[in-house]
Amino acid sequence: METLPPLQKCTVDKFSAIVTRTHTFIHSIAILFMLYYRLIINLKEIPISFLPYWFLIFVSELILSFLRTLDSAHIFSPVTRSVYPENLPPDDELPAIDVFVCTADPIKEPALGVMNTVLSAMAIDYPPEKVTVYLSDDGGSATTLCAVHEAWRFGEVWIPFCREFRVKRICPETFFQAADDEINGGKDYLLERENIQKEYEEFKERLKKAQENGGTKDTGVQFGPNRDTVIEIICQRGCGAKNNGKAKLPSLVYVSREKNTSHPHHFKAGALNVLLRVSGIISNSPYILMLDCDMHSNDPSSARQAMCFHLDPKISPSLAFVQFPQRFRNISKNDIYDSAMRNCFVIRWPGMDGLIGPMLSGTCFYMKRKALYGTAIHKDMDLSELKKYFGSSNEFLNTVITCINDKPNDTGIKEFADNKIQEARFLASCTYEEESQWGEEIGFLYHSVVEDYFTGFIMHCKGWKSVLYNPSRPAFLGSSTTNLNDTLVQGTRWNSGLAEVLFSRFCPLIYGLKSTMPLLERMCYAYLASQPLYCFPAWFLAIIPQLCLLNGIPIYPKVSSPWFFVYSFLFLSTLSKYLWDVVNTRGTMRTWWNEWRVWMIKSITAYFYGTLDAIMKLYGFRKASFLPTNKIVDDEQLKRYQMGIYDFQASKMLIVPLVTLVILNMISFTWGVIGKMILEGRLSDLFGQVFLSFFILVVNYPIIEGMILRKDKGSIPLFVILLSILLSFCLLFIGSIFVR
């Protein structure tokens, strides 16, 4: 039997695996010694009046140890993958792809950026008759609808240009901004490039006018808080698709689902499920590429790369999605806010790929449509059974049957009739999901605002697998947060959703027991869901040891005690292992230090407010909400970010806790050195607490700088400093009464 040429190869990083497993073993032994000291040795030594402080410190150490153990599972078996797209079948045998692009706010997500993403998706290197791009406009904006029409108009010249000259930067904005366009073209290319650039400038002007005028009056569509479904096929394949014989264009579909304040809309997950249904009766492609509106395609070959996994018979039957890492074009050299999220995409996800696959990350993934239809669906189900899961549309149920039976979809969008438009509008209505399993078992799931994490988790519980592919050239590039406020607001939203999962019946460590998911994979999911719990040790360790230090109460072993070595080892072991992880993935010591600082800041703010928000929603004190991240760039804030200077123009709720704790640690460190070590000679028994305050101050030096040394617009406002001083003295007063 003839052996088929390989489509992909997986290589285990054995050296990293050995280092991680050895370190985890030794570190775990040290953790056991520390817990033994706290529970057996230290508990016998302390007076009863110290028990409350001892308990809070012990809880902090227990949480940190628990999370550290869970985190170690991420990189037990890291792998790297390579692909061979030249071995794919011919173009006419490749499966079709639907591309979902989501936008939710025309103010925070300007139309120009959204349309650049749409145009880059239309320009991917894939048979155009097999690609359909869907834009979900959850903001219901006439400006966005107008912009889609203008994008198609510009696409008629842009996409043929990309195909003819094999352009790699297929996002127009990045192509024209780049100093090097990566093309060695002659006079014909340069002339055509100049013409296309003029067309692009005119396209931008038309979008600017549309934004100023609130769209155009000739769309015949009314938008508002309560609005009907709007679905437009901007240009079908039979209409102008050949562009004067130059090149065919993929189809482009605009979808704005029905909104009514009396019905839940489930945020991004609800919008994606509408696209899933609408695309089902329009194109019903077996694979779906999901993109956020600011995450444009940067490599036209990403679809073929993904198909190297989806079409590999060895892994395809159980493969749900191919995840590409999120990469960002606006990351500075220092990346002071850890906007690149290296910890996830560079360190943790490759390790999960060696288990049963990385988590679903919201964007930049090629999903098998069948995987979103649930494992309870089988080929022998009749229409009445399917309606209990998928709703009452017979047209849509027929497409579901086609999908689960792996039948090719031959109807094509060019045969899409008016009666199907009406059916598509029905599928996008507020009431369609009633008495069905959408969001429960079918599609993207609704139990958390982090629908990507939760949907991927349930998929993995049901036996599906995933892979991570990280090519040398980023497949997709987006824009990340470049100021402290947006970073922490975004982090609060994510951690609220993660805490929701942790406090629900879907807690990964418990719910995962019902499935065949491997223990290490469950630990990875449990770590991310438990990540918000870092707020408790962060707050406790920033306050309790400091108040005890001021009152002369030792928390840690004496320097002369052998137990002090255990704490020193755990501290240095944690720092050095993460340094190794960063350097091993081509990071720097500055990267390592910045990420430690951001972890501390997020633990005090985003993790704390996220946990609080989840608890309030759990007990019905607060409704679920979703705030899109602001994509509008402030030039002054961006300049400070590029220079590596912190910008403290943020909500007082985010800045005041940070400044208060830094001031408390400044007082604690100063009095600990002068009053306790020098005057009282208590270096040995209080050294651990003095060093802890010192470490917190060194890591958070930018906050001290923002309070004392800086006077620019991005420094910490005087009102915040005064309020923080007041709160820190309140803590000192409370400590003087209760900490004795």
MARKOLRO-101812 format. One record per residue (C-alpha): residue in three letters; x, y, z. Coordinates in steps of 0.2 Angstrom, whole numbers, plus 5000, padded with zeros to 4 digits. Layout:
BEGIN
ALAXYZ
...
! end
This chain:
BEGIN
MET500050005000
GLU500750174995
THR501150285010
LEU500450465009
PRO501650605011
PRO501550685028
LEU500550845031
GLN501250885048
LYS502550835061
CYS502550845080
THR504150855090
VAL504350845109
ASP505450965118
LYS506250825129
PHE507550935137
SER506251065143
ALA505150925149
ILE506550845159
VAL506951015167
THR505151055171
ARG504850885179
THR506450885189
HIS506051055196
THR504251015200
PHE504850865210
ILE506150955220
HIS504951115222
SER503551005228
ILE504650925242
ALA505051095248
ILE503251145248
LEU502850995259
PHE504251045271
MET503551225272
LEU501851155276
TYR502551035289
TYR503451185297
ARG501851295297
LEU500651155304
ILE501851065316
ILE503351175321
ASN502651345320
LEU500951315326
LYS501651255343
GLU502751405345
ILE501551545343
PRO500451625356
ILE498551595354
SER498351785351
PHE499351765335
LEU498251625327
PRO497251745316
TYR498851815307
TRP499551635307
PHE497951575298
LEU497951715285
ILE499851685281
PHE499551495280
VAL498051515269
SER499151625257
GLU500551495257
LEU499251355254
ILE498451445239
LEU500151485231
SER500751305233
PHE499051245226
LEU499151355211
ARG501051325208
THR500651135208
LEU499251155195
ASP500351275185
SER501751145183
ALA500651035173
HIS500751155158
ILE502451115153
PHE502650935157
SER502750885139
PRO502951035128
VAL502951005109
THR503251105093
ARG502451065076
SER502851095058
VAL501751075042
TYR501951025024
PRO500651125014
GLU501451064998
ASN500650895002
LEU498850955003
PRO497650894990
PRO497251004974
ASP496251164977
ASP494651084970
GLU494750954984
LEU495051064998
PRO493551095010
ALA492651265011
ILE493051385025
ASP491851515033
VAL492751665042
PHE491851745057
VAL492351925061
CYS491452005076
THR491352185081
ALA490252255095
ASP490552435097
PRO490752565082
ILE491552685094
LYS492852575103
GLU493152475087
PRO493252595073
ALA492652545056
LEU494352565047
GLY495152435058
VAL493752315057
MET493652325038
ASN495552295037
THR495252135046
VAL493852085034
LEU494952125019
SER496352025025
ALA495251875028
MET494551895010
ALA496351895003
ILE496951735011
ASP497751604999
TYR496351484997
PRO495151454983
PRO493951604983
GLU492451504979
LYS492751404995
VAL492851555006
THR491451655014
VAL491751805026
TYR490451845039
LEU490452005048
SER489452005064
ASP488952185069
ASP488352165087
GLY488352355089
GLY487052375075
SER487852525067
ALA487352605050
THR489152665049
THR489752485049
LEU488552425036
CYS489052565025
ALA490952525028
VAL490652345023
HIS489952405006
GLU491452515004
ALA492652375009
TRP491952264995
ARG492152404983
PHE494052424988
GLY494252234989
GLU493852224970
VAL495552304967
TRP496552254983
ILE496252064982
PRO496752044964
PHE498252144968
CYS498752034982
ARG498451874971
GLU499451944956
PHE500951994966
ARG500851864980
VAL500751994994
LYS501051925011
ARG500452075021
ILE498652055015
CYS498052185028
PRO498052355018
GLU498452465033
THR500052365038
PHE500552345020
PHE500552525016
GLN501352575033
ALA502752445032
ALA504552505027
ASP504852345017
ASP503352275008
GLU504352105005
ILE504052104986
ASN505452124973
GLY504352194960
GLY504752284944
LYS503952444936
ASP502252364934
TYR502152314952
LEU502752494958
LEU501452574947
GLU500052464952
ARG500552484971
GLU500452674969
ASN498752654961
ILE498152544975
GLN498752654988
LYS497752804980
GLU496252684980
TYR496552644999
GLU496652835003
GLU495052864995
PHE494252715004
LYS494852785020
GLU494052955016
ARG492452875012
LEU492452785029
LYS492852945038
LYS491353035029
ALA490252895033
GLN490752895051
GLU490453085052
ASN488753065044
GLY488252915054
GLY488252805039
THR487152835024
LYS485352865021
ASP485152745007
THR485352575016
GLY483552575021
VAL483952495038
GLN483452565055
PHE484652535070
GLY484352555088
PRO484352465105
ASN482852365100
ARG483152315081
ASP482652185069
THR483852065060
VAL484852135046
ILE485752015034
GLU486552075018
ILE487551975005
ILE488652114999
CYS489052034983
GLN488651854978
ARG489951754968
GLY488951774952
CYS488951964953
GLY490552044949
ALA491551904956
LYS492851894942
ASN493352074943
ASN493652104924
GLY494451934922
LYS495851964935
ALA495351864950
LYS493851794959
LEU493351864976
PRO492651774991
SER490851814996
LEU490551945010
VAL489051935022
TYR488452065034
VAL487452005049
SER486652115063
ARG485552005074
GLU483952055082
LYS484152145098
ASN482752165111
THR483052225129
SER481852095136
HIS482851955129
PRO484651895134
HIS485851915120
HIS487351825128
PHE488651945122
LYS490051875110
ALA489451695112
GLY487751735107
ALA488351835091
LEU489451685086
ASN487951565088
VAL486951675076
LEU488351665064
LEU488451485066
ARG486651465061
VAL486551595047
SER488151525039
GLY487451355040
ILE486051395028
ILE487151505017
SER488751415014
ASN488851285028
SER490751265026
PRO491451115037
TYR492751235044
ILE492651405052
LEU494051535055
MET493651645070
LEU494451825071
ASP494151965082
CYS493852135073
ASP495652195077
MET496552035073
HIS496952035054
SER497751895044
ASN499651925042
ASP500051765032
PRO498951715017
SER499451535019
SER498651515037
ALA497151415030
ARG498251295021
GLN499351275037
ALA497751235047
MET497151105034
CYS498751015036
PHE498050965053
HIS496250955049
LEU496550845034
ASP497850725042
PRO496950555044
LYS497950515059
ILE497250655070
SER495750735060
PRO494350625067
SER494550685085
LEU495250865081
ALA494151005085
PHE495151155081
VAL496851225077
GLN497451365088
PHE498651495082
PRO499451605095
GLN498851785097
ARG500251905091
PHE500152095091
ARG500952225080
ASN500952365093
ILE501952285107
SER503452385113
LYS505252315116
ASN504952325135
ASP503052275135
ILE502852345152
TYR501052285154
ASP501352115147
SER500152145133
ALA500952005123
MET500351875135
ARG501851775132
ASN501551665147
CYS500051595139
PHE500451585120
VAL502351555121
ILE502551455137
ARG500951365143
TRP500051325127
PRO501451225119
GLY501451125135
MET499651085134
ASP499851045115
GLY500850895122
LEU499350835132
ILE497750845122
GLY497851015116
PRO497851205120
MET496351305126
LEU495251395114
SER495851575114
GLY494451675107
THR495251715090
CYS496451645078
PHE495751475077
TYR495151355063
MET493651265071
LYS492851105064
ARG490951155063
LYS490450975068
ALA491350995084
LEU490151145089
TYR488651035086
GLY489050925101
THR489450745104
ALA487650695108
ILE487150715090
HIS487250565079
LYS486850515061
ASP485250415065
MET484350555074
ASP482750615065
LEU482150795063
SER481050795079
GLU482550745090
LEU483650865081
LYS482351005085
LYS482650985103
TYR484451035101
PHE484451155086
GLY482851235086
SER481351235074
SER482051285057
ASN481951135045
GLU483051225033
PHE484451235046
LEU484151055052
ASN484550995034
THR486251085035
VAL486551005052
ILE486250835045
THR487350875030
CYS488750925042
ILE488650775054
ASN488650655040
ASP490150735033
LYS489250765016
PRO489950895004
ASN488951055003
ASP488651084984
THR487251214985
GLY488451364986
ILE488051544990
LYS487651594972
GLU486051494973
PHE485451584989
ALA483651634986
ASP482551774995
ASN481551645005
LYS483251585013
ILE483551765018
GLN481951765027
GLU482451595035
ALA484151665040
ARG483351815048
PHE482251695058
LEU483851605064
ALA484551765070
SER483051815080
CYS482951845099
THR481751695101
TYR482451565090
GLU483551485104
GLU482051455116
GLU481751275120
SER483351225112
GLN485151175118
TRP486051325110
GLY487251395122
GLU487051235134
GLU487651095123
ILE487651165105
GLY488751305099
PHE489751425109
LEU489251405127
TYR488451535138
HIS488951495156
SER490351625157
VAL490851785148
VAL492451695144
GLU491551585131
ASP493151535123
TYR493851455138
PHE492251365143
THR491851305126
GLY493551235123
PHE493551155141
ILE491851065137
MET492451005120
HIS494050935128
CYS492950845141
LYS491950765127
GLY493450695119
TRP493950815106
LYS495750875104
SER496651025098
VAL498351075092
LEU499351235093
TYR500351295077
ASN501551435080
PRO502351475063
SER503951585062
ARG502951715053
PRO501451765063
ALA499851705055
PHE498851845063
LEU499252015070
GLY498152115082
SER498152265093
SER498352235111
THR498152355126
THR499452485128
ASN498952575144
LEU498652515162
ASN496852555163
ASP496352455148
THR497452315153
LEU496652295170
VAL494852325164
GLN495152185151
GLY495952075165
THR494552105177
ARG493252045164
TRP494251895159
ASN494551845178
SER492751875182
GLY492251745169
LEU493551625175
ALA493051635193
GLU491251605187
VAL491751435180
LEU492751395196
PHE491251435207
SER490051335196
ARG489751145194
PHE490951155180
CYS492451175191
PRO493751085180
LEU494550985194
ILE492750915199
TYR491850915182
GLY493350845173
LEU493250685183
LYS491650645174
SER492650645157
THR494050555150
MET495150715151
PRO496950675157
LEU497350735174
LEU498750855168
GLU497450935156
ARG496250955170
MET497551035180
CYS497951165167
TYR496151215165
ALA495951215184
TYR497451335185
LEU496751465174
ALA495051455182
SER495851465199
GLN497051605194
PRO495951745201
LEU496251665218
TYR498051745218
CYS497151905224
PHE497051825242
PRO498851795245
ALA499351955236
TRP498252055248
PHE498751955263
LEU500551955260
ALA500552145256
ILE499752185273
ILE499852055287
PRO501752035288
GLN502052215287
LEU500852255301
CYS501652115311
LEU503352185307
LEU502852365314
ASN502252275330
GLY503752165332
ILE502852005328
PRO503951875318
ILE503051785304
TYR504451685296
PRO505851575303
LYS507451655310
VAL508851675298
SER509851555309
SER508451425308
PRO508651275295
TRP506751315291
PHE507351485284
PHE508251385270
VAL506551305265
TYR505751475262
SER507351545254
PHE507351395242
LEU505551415237
PHE505751595234
LEU507251575223
SER506551415215
THR505051505209
LEU505951655202
SER507351555194
LYS506151435186
TYR505051565178
LEU506651655172
TRP507251495164
ASP505451485155
VAL505651655149
VAL507451645143
ASN507051475135
THR505751555125
ARG506851695119
GLY506351815132
THR507451935142
MET507751965160
ARG506852135158
THR505352035151
TRP505451915166
TRP505452065178
ASN504052155169
GLU502952005170
TRP503251985188
ARG502752165191
VAL501152145180
TRP500751985190
MET500852085206
ILE499752225200
LYS498452115192
SER498352005208
ILE497952165218
THR496752235205
ALA496052135191
TYR496051965200
PHE495252045215
TYR493952135206
GLY493651985195
THR493351875209
LEU492251995218
ASP491252025202
ALA490951835200
ILE490451815218
MET489151955216
LYS488451875201
LEU488451705209
TYR487251775223
GLY486251885211
PHE486952055216
ARG487552095199
LYS487052055181
ALA488351985168
SER489052125158
PHE490252145143
LEU491352295139
PRO492352285123
THR494152335125
ASN494452505118
LYS495352495101
ILE495552685099
VAL497452735102
ASP497852885113
ASP499452955106
GLU500153015122
GLN499852855131
LEU500552755117
LYS502152865117
ARG502352825136
TYR502052645133
GLN503352635119
MET504652725130
GLY504352605144
ILE503452735156
TYR501952685166
ASP500352775163
PHE499352795178
GLN497852885170
ALA496652745176
SER495152725187
LYS495452765205
MET494752595210
LEU496252525201
ILE497652645206
VAL497152675224
PRO497452495231
LEU499152485222
VAL499752655229
THR499052615247
LEU499952455248
VAL501552525241
ILE501452665255
LEU501152535268
ASN502652435263
MET503752595262
ILE503252635280
SER503552455285
PHE505252435277
THR505852595284
TRP505352565302
GLY505852385300
VAL507652425296
ILE507852575307
GLY506652535322
LYS506852345323
MET508452295315
ILE509552435320
LEU508852505336
GLU508152335343
GLY509452225335
ARG508052095328
LEU508852065312
SER508751875313
ASP506851845317
LEU506151995307
PHE507251985291
GLY505951885281
GLN504652025283
VAL505852165280
PHE506452075264
LEU504652045258
SER504352235260
PHE505952275251
PHE505552155237
ILE503752225234
LEU504452405233
VAL505852355221
VAL504652265210
ASN503352405210
TYR504652545208
PRO503652625194
ILE502252665206
ILE503552745218
GLU504152845203
GLY502452895198
MET502052965216
ILE503653055220
LEU504853085205
ARG503653115190
LYS502553265186
ASP501953225169
LYS500153195164
GLY500353005166
SER500953015184
ILE499952975199
PRO498753115203
LEU498953205220
PHE497153165225
VAL497552975223
ILE499152995233
LEU498253085247
LEU496852965248
SER498052815248
ILE499052895262
LEU497452915272
LEU496952725269
SER498752665273
PHE498652755290
CYS496952675292
LEU497752505290
LEU499152555302
PHE497852615315
ILE496852455313
GLY498552355315
SER498952445331
ILE497352395339
PHE497152215333
VAL498952155329
ARG499752145346
! end
